[in-house]
Structures are given as C-alpha cells and as structure tokens.
Amino acid sequence: MLGVLGGMGPLASAQFMLRLTLLTPALRDQDHIPAVLWSDPRVPDRTAARIAGGEDPLPALLRGIRGLEAAGATAIAIPCNTAHGWFEAMQAATALPILHIVDAAEAELRRQGVTPGPIGLMGTAGTLAMRLYQGRLDSRGWTCLTPTAEEMDRLVTPGITLVKANDVAGAYSPLAEAARLLIARGARAVVLGCTEIPLGIAAGPVLPFPVCDTIDGLARAAIARCHPPA
C-alpha cells in the first residue's frame, strides 16, 4: 500500500492521486495500487521555515508518517518538493522507504530523452535555497539553471501563490514566462520543481520544449515501486 504524505498543497496532492491512477496500467479497479492519502494543509509553511525562521514543519510531517504507518502503508511518497528539505529526518524516523522526488524527477527527465547537462529548475524559494536539486544532481552531470531573484519575485512565487489560491489559469502566464527565460539562458528542459507549478503550466498552451512534471515523475516512481509486474 502506498502512503501519500500530502496537503502541501491540497490541490497538488489531489493531482498526484489523479495522475497515479491515470498512469497505472490497469484494466479494472483491482489492478490499481492500494493507496491512502494523508492530506493535512495545517503543516507549517516549508519555505517560511527554511528562509524566514518560521515554524518547524517536521513535527507535523512526522505525525503524518505515523498516520500512514497506522493505515498500513508500506512505502511513502510526498508530492511536495520543499518538504524534502526534511527528507533525512523523516526517513530516519520510519522503517518505511520514502521515495525521493528529486530522484523521480531525474528519472522522468531521462524517460523524456533529456540527458545530463544544463536544465532549468523552477521551485519555491525554499527549495532553491536548500539546493535540493543541485545537491543531489550536480555530481550526476546535471547543471541546474535557476530563476533570478527578480524573476522569482515577479513570476515564480506569484505563480505558485495563484495555484495555491485555486487560480490555475492566472498562474499560467507568469510560470510559462519564467520557464521560457530559463530555456533562453541555455536550459535544454525545465524541471517544474514545485508540485503547484505543473498545475499552472497545464492551464495554458503546451510549451515548445521539454518540461519535467514532478507530480508525474513521483507517480511513475510510486507505480514502479508498488505496482505488481504484469
């Protein structure tokens, strides 16, 4: 049974469950992965905790893990990139394997035929400040190009905020512009390294370059882990 530690935000968690279902090779109900979603939007803001001295989200994250353990989960997926800043502490607190979203994103890039080299990386200010992707991918040959501080303030952060407010259509323009700017600086693909961003990008015209949807990447990783082979 897959445990999904969600609520960060609720819409991204719901989209993960949708994509988990749609990407699973299934012909009937019984072919799908048993899953339980712990969607708790009360988890303190991860970015505020890392860069502004906000409340530590770890106790709430561990409470969710305890709930998933009690529900019978045998593996955990977390459809929130910034929460992976506490990955080591969460993994140390449970015997259940936790899928890492950055590894899932790398696998999704390779699935799309994008090989190591320069890639764009969009995410929350917390994700970028913690270097969650750079710290994990630099040694594997990837070079992460990130938005400038001005682009974060004008485009990326407002776009994420709009998705969290359920205005996915309004989020498309700023998020798409930020992605195009990364491609213009030499990125060969753009990682949507916040699970709100794919929702905004999907609300408008398809971008003419590869994008890595980290919701889809994590869903595929969960299917590979939990779905019995045909």
Disulfide bonds with the S-S distance in Angstrom:
none
